[in-house]
Amino acid sequence: MSVSMRDLDPAFQGAGQKAGIEVWRIENFSPTPIPKSSIGKFFTGDSYIVLKTTALKTGALRHDIHYWLGKDTSQDEAGTAAVKTVELDAALGGRAVQYREVQGHETEKFLSYFKPCIIPQESGVASGFKHVEAEEHITRLFVCRGKHVVHVTFARSSLTHDDIYILDTKSKIFQFNGSNSSIQERAKALEVVQYIKDTYHDGTCEVATVEDGRLMADADSGEFWGFFGGFAPLPRKTANDEDKTHTSDIKKLFCVEKGQANPVEGDSLKREMLDTSKCYILDCGLEVFVWMGRTTSLDDRKTASGAAEEMIRSSERPKSQMIRIIEGFETVTFRSKFDTWAQVTNTTVSEDGRGRVAALLQRQGVNVRGLMKAAPPKEEIQAFIDCTGNLQVWRVNDQQKILLQAADHSKFYSGDCYVFQYSYPGEEKEEVLIGTWFGKQSVEEERASAVSMASKMVESMKFVPAQARIYEGKEPIQFFVTMQSFIVFKGGIGSGYKKYIAEKEVDDDTYNENGLALFRIQGSGPENMQAIQVEPVASSLNSSYCYILHNDTSVFTWTGNLATSTDQELVERQLDLIKPNLQTRAQKEGSESEQFWELLGGKTEYSSQKLTKEPESDPHLFSCTFSKEILKVTEIYNFTQDDLMTEDIFIVDCHSEIFVWVGQEVVPKNKLQALTIGEKFIEKDSLLEKLSPEAPIYVIMEGGEPSFFTRFFTSWDSSKSAVSTEHLQYILREGSPDKGVKTLFCLQMHGNSFQRKLRIVKNGGTPVAEKPKRRTPASYGGRASVPDKSQQRSRSMSFSPDRVRVRGRSPAFNALAATFESQNARNLSTPPPVVRKLYPRSVTPDSSKLAPKSSAIASRSALFEQQLKTPPQEPSIPKSLKGVEDEEDLPAYPYERLKTTSADPVSEIDVTRREAYLSSEEFKEKFGMTKEAFYKLPKWKQNKFKMALQEDKIQGTVSVHFKLLLLPHDRSLITIFSWSSFLFL
């Protein structure tokens, strides 16, 4: 069904053509556009139409249409809004989902457009639009129920123990927290307080919180109860007519014919009951769905909507939500009401057939150009993880783990399980990923052992690292980039696999380098290539790939007709790892030798369709409640970073991967169950998307979010993340000094928690002065060559002059942090030693020479005290000091004059970059490299080279400020320090 442009209301011309929100108010039975500055303002006497247009990952636009009815709107306006919504949908192609929104009972999706809330104002168009602001502030009482903010009668009788109330007075806003309310509800209510403060008080009034049951214990409580005539006990909440809800367990299906809703008989609901030429009403109590067949007319749809409106009105269900759906675009909630619902057929089969025909004709010498459907340009897959880090891999052997040599890091067996730890430079600190890999033939006992080992490693590092659970065949791009040249052999060498084949009395097909083996080669480049051993038969071949076939004396490479030049390059690289010492015989599809087919047992049919992984869909965010092995989830629409609360667990579902985000204030028991929560979520399949039980699961701790997680958020401000004391101590030992200081300074903010929001609301500002920053994908480079077996595994290094990586510790930081650490005992949270990669671009000094002794601080304590009394002077920085290319323009001074202990020090220089003023010859003598090579290094490595010049003491100036903070979550004292500048020479 389509609608003519002649029938389209002029107000809807051009609507829904780009992502965003568009709003129309019903005036004189016609929609009138609302200016952008007024979007979010609603009046109780009006009706509105709201169009939300979303750009999907596929590039298509999705439309959601809502018509909002104020509590005082007229019946005529409400009817006009309903009819006009159907017309707007038809004009947009008849694919939009339409929602009926009633003031005070709006859907979660609608409220997500206007965060943190909507507070409708009295009056409207029908009453002459008399909504001029009163000169005197009117005291108002609001109740917060979930995301709904409802204006209630200003009386003590409105208060209960179960909800949160906001009392808005002329000079002060009170938040009354009912004793039965949760900390999450209180934090959300604070967002409403902030909104009221900014909107109605110009951000200048006072804010106070009042706890239910605190009586007159403080001045704020006494002042609050004074507005209600003094304190009196609150009665227990009793059910009234408004609180009565209609159960959604009852499902009744009606067919709408000639304006009448006739019941459809049946023992259960099935998709086959719905006729494409008719409209239906599915009554589920709180939800009333109108399903409209694709071939129904515009009048039929309007009639069905009217019948549903009448059904809700006649049964006196003000809370019921009406949702109108077009055939083929049903929501997950609607489909879940049916016992059976056939899935949409996949067109992959027909494309596979087309590919087979093309490959067959190409083998016969036919030009197939034009026969294959042109593939759409593929989006470059980004790993969002740096591949220049350090990798450790262990193979699980029963209840133990065996550390692999560097040369075997990327050689896995399908019958075994592995644990890996990868540390790499992040955007602001060194990040760590600890994960497990389960082979398809691995046994359950070793899988459980692997998870237990990985979890203990994460726990020993104070939950700082991200944790991953990965199955063979479902590996994400992050894993492949981490491994680079990844090889999967058949069989296994662990005790679990050996016991299994012995018990089952099956043949051991473990890879033998002198036996017959076939490998499929895949990947996108040197930094992401895989060799997967498959059955050595012709049916394992695929025209879209290249293969390596070998026995004890011969090696063949086979190139499919649909393989790319990149695939052929990867074959040469993988040959150096699989069979480097034998002469290779190249085979092209269609011109194979007899010996090649003999090794595969004869020629048979094989596929030409490229193997596809689970596609990544648009991300969905869910809040989680996990109790007694039961997982309950609630979707959060139009989510942002601020929706992640430090007291809760959240899940990001992008179909191909599942991310479990754990707030710092989550109870320890639930932190340890995060992986189980991810597995339960996959079982639940809330979006009915047929999630694979082997989909990768990540556990992300608040404060340690990697780039491959933060990319799902429009913007990400790392300063909002909470960091626990244990997490902080780990940062002090291993991370960036700047990050540690910022974390220390903001420690009381607790991320996006109730305490943090309360401090912001009361103090009238944000806790961190930095502007929000969005993390960008980490760049990664490929490996230039494959090392021979005598050498360890290497990683190529890729540096950008615009990107400063901070991974090490400055000398000042080392000295100061030494006061927090025991000199004799190794802290359990310190990561185990890592294997360094060969082919380093530069030589890092021995770590034992890098850390200055704590006595260096004591020896300069007098200097610190003197500097605390003397204001620091701003150094004069030459304008030419802009980059490496400008260094030659600087004057050169000898090393002895640049030292801070020099008797004849140089003035008018940038004291934080003294090394830049060395001559090229003396610079190379001191640092063992040129200035250009030095400034290409990450900042943390530059600092370590500077430290090496003076390894037993800090030669420089450190401005130190001490401050004590009482941490409320563990009641411990910690010293906070920061510095303005430090010198290294």
N, C-alpha and C positions, 0 to 999 in steps of 0.2 A: 504494500500500500504506500502510495506517495501522495503528497499534497501539492497542489498547484501554487506557484508563487503569487497568483492573483488572490488566492484564499488566505495567504499568510498575512498575519497582522503586521503592519509596517514597523511596529516597535521591535519585532523579532528579526528584521533584516540584518544579515551579517552575523547573527548570534552563533556562538559555539565554534568559531573558526580558529581560535587560538586558546592555549591553556590559560585558565584563570576563572574568576567568579564574576557573573553578571546577575544583576538583580532588577526586577520590575515590581512596582507597586500597582495594585488595581485601583484605578481612579475612573469613576463613571463608566464602569463595566469594560474598561480597556487597560492594557498594561502600559505603564509609563516607566521608562528607564530611570534608575537611580544613579546619581553621580558616584564615582569611585570614592569620594571623600565621605559619603554617607553610607557606604556598604557596612553592614554590621549594626546599624541603628534600626530598630523595629518599634512600631507603635501598636499598642494593644487593640486599637480599633480598626486596624488595617489587615489586608491580605497581600501576600507577596509571592512572587515566583523567583526562585533562585536556581541558576544554571551553573553547575560546576563542570568545567572542561579540563580533562587530564590528558597529558601527552604520555602515551605508553612507551615502553622500551622498544616496541616494534615500529614506532613512528606514527601509529594510528592515534586517533583522538577518541576518548571515552567520555560520554556525557551522563551526568546524573542531574535529574530535575526534581526540585522540591517546591511544593507550594505550602507556605506557612500561613496559618490562620491565627490571628490574635484572639484573645478571649472575648473581646468586645466587638469583633468584626461582624458585619451583617451577613445574613444568609445569602443574599444576592452576590456580595463580593466573594464569599467563599465558593459559591457555585461557579462564578466567572473564573476564579483562579484555577479550579479543577479542570474546566473545559479548555482554557487557554494552555494549560500544561500539556494536554493531549495534542493540541495543535502544534505546539513548539516541538514536541517529540517527533511528530510526523514530518515537520520541516527539516529536522536533523537526520532524517533517514529511518525513523522508527526503530532505533536501537537503544534508546536511553531507558534507564530505570527511573521510575517516577515515585516520589514519596510524598505522602500527606503528613505535614508537620503541624501539630497542635501546640499552642503555647504552653510551656511547662512540661510537655511530654515528647519533646523532640527526639529524633533518632541520634545515636552517637555520631553517625557520619555527618549529619547536618551541623551539629555543634562543633565538630572538628574544623569547620571552615572559619569559625569566629572565636578562636581561642583568645583568652581563657573561658569566655562565657558571653552570653547575650543577656542584657537586662532591658526588656521592653519598657518604653516610656508610655505613660498614659495618653489617651486621646488618639486621634487619627483623622484621615481625610473626611470621612462621613460626618464627623462632628465639627467640621469647619477647620480642621487641622489646628486646633487650639492647644498647642503644646509648648507655649512660651515658658521658659524656665522661671520658677518662682524666685522672688528676690530673697526671701528667707529660706534657709536650708530646712528641708523637711526630714525629720528623723525617720529612718526606714529600717525594717528588719527583714533579712533574707535568710532562707534556709538553703544549704548546699547539699544536694542529694546526688552523689556521683558527679556528673558534669552538668547537672541541671541546677540553675540558680532561680529560686522562686520567691517572689515578694509575698510575705505573709503578714498577718495582722500583728501590729506592734503591741504585744501583750505577753505576760508571763505564760499564759496557757498555750502559747505557740511553741514554747521550748520543750524539748525532750532530751533524754539521755542518749538517743541513738544517732542524732544528726549534728551537724555543725552549723552554727548561726553567725551571721555577720550583722552587727548593729552599726549603722552608719549615722553618726551624729554630726553636729556642725563642726566640731573641732577635733574629733577623735573617732577612729574606727576600731570597734572591738570584734575580735573573733572568739566566739564561745565554742569550746570543744566539748561535745557531749562525751560522757565517760565511756560509752560503747563505740565511739568512733575510732577509726584506725589512724595510724601515723600517716599513711598514704593519703587518706581523705583530708587530713589536716593540711598537708603540704599543698594539695590541689586547691583547697579553700584559700590559702594564702595568695595564690595567683589571682583569685577574684578580689581579695582585699587590695592587692596592688593595682588592679584594674580600676576599682572604685576610687582609690586614692588619686590616681593619675587623671581619671575622667571627670570626677566631680569635685576634687579638692586641689587641682593643679599640682599634685604631688607634694603638698606641704603639710598635711595634717599628721597628727600622732597616730600610732598604731599600737594596740595592746592585745594580748591574748589572755583569755580567762579560761581556766580549767574547771570543768564540772566537778563539784564536790570540794573545791578549795575554800568555800565559804568566804569569809572576810579576811583571808590570810594576807592579802596584799592590797595596796591602794587601788590597783586596776580593777580587782574583783569588787571592791566596795563601790567604786564609781559605776561599774557596769550594773550592779544590782540596784543602785540608786535610781536608775532610769525606770526600773520596774516596781518602784515603791519599797525596796528593801528585799533582802533574801528570804526565800521560802522554798521548801523542798519541792522538787519537780515530780509530778505524778508519773506513774508508769504509762507508757504509750498503749493506747487501746485502739483497736481496729475500727475505723469509720468507713463510710461509704467510699470515700476517695481512695482509701488504702486497699480496698478489696480489689483483687486482681482476678482476671479470668484465666483459667489454666490454658496453657498452650499445648497440652497433651492431646486434646481433642482436635481432630482434623476432619472437617466436613467440606466436601467438594460440591459446588453448585455450577450448573450450566446456565448461562444467561441467554434467554430467548425472548424477544419482544418485550424487553424491559423487566422480565420476571426471572428470579433466581430459582431454578428447579434443582432439587437434590439429585446427585449422581450416585446410584447404588453400586456397592462393591465392598468386598471384605477388606481390601487393602488398596492403597494408592499406587497406581502404576502409570508410567509415562504414556502408555498406550491409550489411557482414558481421555487424553487431551486431543481434540480435533482441531486441525490447523485453520478451519473455516469458522470457528466459534470462539467465544470468550467465556472464561470460567472465573469463579470466585472460590478461593481456598480459605476457609475461615479457621484460623488457629488460635482464636481467642485474642491474645495481645497483638497478633499480627493477622492482617487480612490482606491476602494477595489477589490481585486481578491479573489473570493470565490472558493475553490477547494473541490469537493465532495470526500468522503472517499474512493470511489472505483476507482478514477481516477488514471492514470498511472503517472510516473515521467515525461515522455515526454509531456503528456497533461498539466501538471502544468508548465513546462518550457515554453511551447507554449503560454499558457494563460498569463504568466508574460511578455513575449515578446510583446504580443498584447497590454497589458496595458501600457508598456513603450512607444510603438509607438503612442498610443492614447495621452499620455501626451506630447510627443515630437512634434507631428504634430499640436497640438492645441496651442503650445508655452505657456505652463503654468509652468514656472520654480519653482513656489512656491507649486505646487500640490504635495501632499504626497501619495505614493502608499503603501498600506497595504495588505499583503497577509494572508488569513485566511483559516484554515482547518475546514471542517464541524465538528460540535460538540464542537469547541473551539472558537466560534465567540466572538468578543469583545463586550463590552456594546455599544460602538459607532456604530458598524455595526448593531447590533440588533435594535437600536433605529431608524434606517432609515426605518424600516418596520412597516406597520400599525398593523399587527398581527404577533406574534411570539410565537409559542407554547412553554410552559415551559417544562423542563426535568421532566419526570415522576419520582415520588418518590418510592423507594423500601420499604418504611415503611409498606405498606399494606401487602405485602407478608410475611414480618417478623412477623406482627401482627397475620396473619393467622397461621403461624408456631407456635407461642406462644400459641394461643388458643387450637390448637390440643394437644400440650404438656401438657397444664394445664388440659384439659379434660381427657387425658389418665392417668395423675397422680392422678386425683380424683378417677379413677377406679382401682388404685393400680398398674398400669403399670410402669415399670422402664423406664423413659424417657431420661436417660443419653445418650447423643450422638444424640438425635433427635434435640434438640435445637442447633442452630449454635453458636459456641463458640464466646462470645462477646469479642471484642478487649479490651485490658487493657485500662481502662479509666484514663485519666490524672486527677490527684488530683486537684480539683477546689480550687483555692486560693482566699481569700477575699481581700487581699492587704489593710486591714484595721484592726487596733487594736480593740479588743472587751473589753478592760478594762476601757473604758471611761465613761463619764457621759451622761445620756439620759434624755431628757424632751419630753413629748408628750402632744399635745393639740387636743381635738376634736372640729371640726368646727360646730358651732350651728348658722345657719343663717349668720349674719355678725360679730359674736363674736367667740372667741376661749376659750375653757374651759380646764384648766390644769388638767391632769389626775394624780391620785395617783400612786405612784411607782408600786404598785401591779397590776395596770391596764395598764401599759405602752405597753404591747405586746398583748393586747386584743382589736382587732379591729372588727367593724361591717361593713358588705358589703354595707350597705346603707348609710354609713357616710364617711366623709373626715377627714383627720388628718394632722397635722403639727408637725414635730419632729425636735429637735435640738440635735445633738450628738457631743460632744467635746471629743477628744481622743489624746493620745500622738503620734505625728508623728515622722519622722526621725530626725527633727531638732527643731521643735516647736510644741506646741499644735495646732491641726487642728480642724476645725469645719465643720460639714456637716448639712445643714438645708434643709429639704425636705418636700414634700407633698405626701400623699398616697390617691388615689381615689378608693373607693370601686366600685364594678361592678354595684351596685344598687343606687349609690349616684347620686344626682341631679346636673345639670350643674351650678346652682347658687352657691352652696356651693363649687364646684370645683374652680370656679373663685375667691371666697372669700379666699379659702385656698392658692391659688397662690399669691394673693395680700398680704396676711399676711406674707407668707414666704419671698416674695420679699422685703417687708418693713423691716423684720428682718435682711436680708442680707445687705440692704442699710444702716441700722442703725449701722451696724458693719463695715462700710466702704468697703463693697464688699469683705471682707476678706474670709468669709466662702464659700465653694462650695455649690451649690444649686442643688437639685434633684427633678424631677417630676416622680412619680412612680404610676403605675396602678396595681390594684389587678390582680394576675395571671401572671404578668410580672416582679415580683420583682427580682432584681439582688442579687447576693450572698452578696454584701456589706450590703444590707438592712437586710437580714436574720441574718447575724452575729451581726449586731447592735441590733436587737430585741431579738436574741437568741431563747427563747421559744415563738414562734409567733402563735397566735390563731386568726382565722377569723370566726366570727359568722355570721349567716344569718340575714337579716333584718337590722334595724337601730334604734337608740334611739334619733337621732337629729331631730330638727324641720323640716328640709328640707325633710327628708324621710317620716315623718309623714304626712306632707302636700301632698306629692306626692301620697301616697296610698289612702288618703282621696279623692283627686281629681279624681283619676283613679278608685276608688271604688274596689280596689283589696284587697285580704286578707293580713293581717300583719303576715309574717312568721318569725318575730324577735325571736331569740333564747330565750328559756325558760329553765332554768336549771332543772325544774321539768317536762318538756315535752319530747317528742320523738325527738332524735337528733342523727345523724350519722356523725362521723368525720374521714376523711382520714389523716393518720399520715405519714409524709414524712420528709426528711432531711438526713444529713450525720453524725450527732453527737450531743452531748449535747449543743454545741455552735451554732448549726444550725439545729433547728427542728421546724416543723410546724404542726398544727392541723387545717385542713380546713373543715368546716361544709359543707356537701353535702346533696342532697335530700335523705331522709330515705327510700330508695327503693333498691331492690337487684341489679338493673342495675347500681347502683353507685359503686358497689364493683369492685375491680381489683385484680387479682391474684398476682400482684407485690407489693402490699402494705398491711399494717395492718390498722385496723379500730377500733374505739370505738363507741359502740352503747349503748344508755341509754334512759330510761324513768324515771319516778319519783321513781320507786322502784328497778329497775334492771340495771346492767351494764354488757355489754358483750365486750370482745375483740376478734377480728377476724383476723387470720393470713393467708394470701394468701400463696399458695404453692411456689411461686417464691420470697417471701419476704426474706430478709436477717436477720441475728441475730441482726444487728444494728437496723433494723426496729422494731424488737420486744423489744429491749431495750428502744427505743424512746417511745413506747406505754406506758411502765411503768412510764416513766417520765411525760408524758402528762396526765396520769390518775390522778396524784397528783395535777394537775392544773384544770382539768375539773370536775372530780367526785372523790374526795379523800376519802370520808367517807362511801362508799358502797362496799360490797363484789363483786369481779369481777368474771365472769364466762368466761373462755377462750374457744374460738371456733377455731378449725382448719379447713381449707378449705377441704370440702369433708366429714366432720364428724360433721356438725352443728346440733344443737337441733331443735326441732319443734318450740319451743318458739322464737328462734332467727329468723326463717323465718317468723313467724307470725307477729313479730314487723315490719318486712320489707315489709309486704303485700304479701308475697309469693315468691317462688323461681323462678328466671328468668335468662336468659343468661347475662353474663357480660364480660368485657374485661380482657385481661391478659397482654396487652402491657403497659409497663411503660410510663408514661407521659413524654414527652420531652419538654424542653424549647428551645427557639431560640438559635441555636449554635453560638458561637463567631467565627467570620471569621478573616482573616488577616486584620489588620487595614488599612484604607485609610484616607489620610489627604486632606482637601479641604480649600482653601482660599475663603472668602465670601465677597460679596458686597450686601448690603441690602438698597434699596431705593424705596420709594413709594410702599411698600408692595411687591416688587418684589425681589426675591433672586436669585443672580447669583453666581455660584460656579465654581471653577477651581481646578482640582485635582493636587496635588503636589506629584510626584513620588519619591520613595526612600528617603523619608523625614527624617529629623533629627531635633533636637531641634532648630538649627539655622534657620530653615524655619519659626518658629513662630516669627512674627514681632510685636513689642509692639504697633504699630499703627493700627493693623488689628484684625479681628475676624477670627478664624479658627475652623473647625469641624473635629473631629476624628470619623470615622464611622467604627465600628467593627461588624455591623449588629445587634447584640443583644442589644447594647447600643450606644447612641449618646452623644458625649462630645463637648460642645461649649466652646472654649477657647477664652477669651476676653483679649486683650492687655491693659496695663495700660493707654496708650495714646488714646484709643478709645473714641470718643465723648460720654458724659453722656447719651444722648438720645439712642444711640445704645447699651450701656451697659444695659439699662433697657429693651431692646427688645431682649436680648440674648435668653431667653426661647422661644420667638416667632420665632426667627431665627431657632432654633432647630426643632420646629414644622413644619416650612416651608420646611426645608431640608427633613424631613420625607415625606412630601407630594410630593416633587419634585422627590425623589427616583432616584437620578442621576445614580446609578449603576444598576438600574432595578432589584433590589434584593428583591422586594416586602417587603419593610420595614413595620413593624407593626406600625399603628398610636399610639399604646399604648406602644411602646418601651421606656425604661427609658431614660430620657434626663438629663444630668448634665451640669451645667454652672460653668466653672472653670476660676477664675481670675488669671492673670499673677502674679506670686510671691506667690501664695497659692496653687500650684499644689499638689494634694494628690498622694500617691503612686499608687492608682488604675487608675490614669491617666498617670503618668510618665512611667509606665511599658510598654507602647506602643512604647517608644523610646529606641533605642539601648543603649544609655547612656544619663544621665541627670545630668547637672551641675546646681545646684540650685543657684549658685552665678550669673548666667546669667539673672535670673528673675528680672524684674524691680519691685520696690516697691514705691508706691506713698507716699506723705507726710502723708496723712490720714492713710494709711496702716501702715506706720512706727510708727505713734503715737500709734496705736493699739498694735503693737509689743512691744513698750516701756512699755505699761501698763501690757500686758498679756503674752508676749512671753519670749524667751530665751535671756539673756543679750548678749551672744556671737553673736546670730543672729542679734540682734538690732544694735550692733556696726558695724558688717560687712555691714549691710544694710545702715547704716548712711555713712560709709566710701565710699561706691560704689553708693551712691544715684544718682549722676550725670550721671551714665552709662545708665539709662533708658532701661534696658533689652537689647533685640536684636533690637535696634532702630538705626536710622540714626546717632544720636548724639554719641551713644556708639561706633558704627563702625568707625565713623570719628575720634574719639579720639584714637582708637586702631591703625588705619592706620597711623595717624600722629605721634603718640608717639612710634610706633614700638613695641607694646607689648599688652598683655591682661590686663584688668583692675583688675583682681583678681589673686593673686598668687597661690591660691589653685588649685590642680589638679581636673579635672572633676570627679564627683563621681556619681555612678549609684545607684539609690534608690533600696533597696531590699524589698521584701514583708514583711510587718509587721507580726510578729508572734502573734498568738492568742491562748488562752487556753480555755478549756471547763469549765463548772460549775460542781463542784463535787457533789452537792446535790441540791434538790429543796426546797426552803424555804417554811415554812408554811405561811398561810395567815396573820398571825399576824406580820410577818416580811416584811420589804421592799425588793425590788429586789436587788440581788447581782450580782456582776461580778467577775469572777475569775481573778487572776492576774498571768501573765506569764512574767518572767524576764529572760533575757539572760546576762551573764557576759560580753559578747562581745558588747552588745548594750547599749549605754548610752542614756537615754531619758532626754531631758532638757525641763521641762514643767513649772518650777516655776521661781521665780526671786531671785537672790542672794541679800544679805543685801546691798552690795555696789550698786547694780543696783537699788534697791528700793530707796535708799537715793538720788542717782543722778537723777533718773527719777522723783522724787518728785518735782524737779524744773520745770518740764514741765507740771505739773498737778495742777489744782485748789484744794486746801484743803477743800473747802466748797461745791463745786458743783460736782455732779456726771456726768461724761461724758456720752453723749448719746450713744457712740459707745461701752460702756462697756456691755458685754453680761449679760442677766438677770441671777438671781441666779439659780443654778442648784441643783438637788436632789442628794445627795451623796448616793452611794450604801452601803449596809451593808456588813458584813464580811470583813472589811478592814484588810489587812495584818499588818498594823501598824496604830497608831493613829497620825494624823497630828495635830500640835498645832493650836490653834485658830488663824484664819487669822488676827484678830485685833491685835494680839501680834507679828505678823511677820514683818510688815512694819515699819522700823525705821523712826523716824521723820526727817524732812528736816533740823532741827536745828543741827543734828549730823554732817552734812556737814560743816555748818558754824563754829562749834566748832573745826573742824580740818583743817580749811583753811590754817592756818599757816604751818601745817605739809605738806599739799599738795605742797605749794610754796617751801618749803625746799627740798622736794623730786624731784621737777621739776629741781632744780639746781644740785642735786646730782645724778650721774649715778647709776641706780639700779645694785646691785651686784647679780651675779648668785648664787642661793643657792646650797649648796651641797646636792645632793639627794642620799641616800643610795641605793646601787645596789639591795638590797633585797626587795625594795619597788615595787613589781611587781603585786601584787594582794592580795586578801583577805587571801589566804592561806599562804602568807608570813609574815603576820602582827606579828605573834608570835615571829619572829626573831628580831624584833626591840627592842631597849632599851625602858624601861618604865620610864616616868617622871610624877611628880605630876601635877595636873591641874594648880596650882598657878604658876609653872615655865613655863608652855606652853603658858600662856596668853601673849599677846604683851605688856601689861602694867606691866608685872612682873618686880620686882626689880632685880631678878636673872634669866634672861631669858636663855633658852637652845639654844646652837648654833649647827651647823652641822646637821640640820634637814630639811625636806621638809616643808617649811612654809605654803604651800597650803593644807597640810594634817596633821595639828597639832594633830587632834584627834586620829590619828593612834598610837601616842606615849603614850597614856593613858594606864594604866594597865587595864586588863579585868574587874576588880571589879569597878574601878572608872569610866570606860567607861559605864558600865551598870547603875551605879548610876546617871551619867549625862544624858544619852540618853534613859534610860529605855529599853534597848535591848542589845543583844550581838553585837560584831563587825561583825560577819558573817551575821546576819540579817540586820544590818545597810548598809553594802556594797552591798546587793542585791536590795536595794531601788534605784529608779531612782535618777539621780544626783540632780535634782531640789528638791526632797524631802529630800535628805541628807542635802542640803543647808538650808532648812527651819528648820530642827532640830538643826543645828548649830546656826542659828539665834536665836532660842528660848533661848539659854543660856544667851544672852545679848539682851534684847528686846527693850531697850530705846536708845542704842547707838551702833555704829559700833566699835568693838575693833579690830583694824587691820590696815593694810597698804594698801592704794589704790593709785595707780599711775595714775594720771589723766592728759590727754592732751586735750586742747581745740583748736578747729579750726572752723572757720566760712565758711559755704558754701552758696552761693547764688543759690537757686533752680530756674532754668529757667522756670519750668512749672507753678509755682505759685508766683514767685518773693518774697518768704519769706525767712527769715534768721532762721537758726536752729543751735544749738550748737552741735558739734560732740565731743564725748568723747570715750575713750577706757581705758582699764586698763591692767596692766601686771600681777597682782596677787592680791588676796584679802584673808584676814584671817577672821575667824569666831569666834575665841575663845577669 
